Amino acid sequence: MTRYLILVDHLSAWVGKAFGWMIVGLTGVVTYDVVMRYLFSAPTRWAFDVSYILYGTLFMMAGAYTLSRNGHVRGDMFYRKWPVKTQAAVDLLLYLSFFLPGVLALVWAGEQFATVSRLVNERSSSSPGGPIIWPFKYIIPIAAFFMLLQGLVEILRCIEAIRTGEWPERLSDVEETETRLARESQM
């Protein structure tokens, strides 16, 4: 089972890191627009649309990666003091009560939202050029699918932790500063 969990962690990491490169494009677009606007008094007609599409896509597609790294916000000041079985039981309850229904609704409603947008050939009303935006609305159900996949893995981790009293192995490529500092202070 650990192999499956790590495999999905790898998938979430690959998707998150691949879409993370959008920050480079976003930085370039914003920089270009600022330079054109303030140095040449020639603002672009497309930079606003491109920047919010890039940011929205980046934000949505990073969700599963963040979940795989246990990086979403929680009340850690209480949670970290609980035994592993209690942590896992609370996490499992919250995943089943809130996460799964919310993400399933996002997959379904996001697909409906994107389909309607495609059928009307929706364009942006934020800029004079009005670029087509419906393809980017399909990011909503795609991102929700990856969140659902990673969420199912997290549910399996909770069940395993309740059963054994230890959290299963997790793919890790970054470390929280707090964790590193706590380890260093013990040396």
URLINFEN-V783463 format. One line per field, one symbol per residue. ss: DSSP state (@ for helix, = for strand, . for the rest). phi: phi as a letter, one per 20 degrees, with the letter a starting at -180 (. if undefined). A space follows every 10 residues. Layout:
ss = ???
phi = ???
//
This chain:
ss = .@@@@@@@@@ @@@@@@@@@@ .@@@@@@@@@ @@@@@@@@@. ......@@@@ @@@@@@@@@@ @.@@@@@@.. .....@@@@. ...@@@@@@@ @@@@@@@@@@ @@@@@@@@@@ @@@@@@@@@. ..=....... .=.@@@@@@@ @@@@@@@@@@ @@@@@@@@@@ @@@@...... ......@@@@ @@@@@@.
phi = .gffffffgf ffffffffff ffffffffff fgfffffeed lcfeedffff fffffffgff feffffffel dffbfffegf effgffgfff gfgfffedfg ffffffffff ffgffffffe lgcfdecffl ffdgfffffg ffffffffgf ffffffffff fffdncffgc fccccfgfff fffffee
//
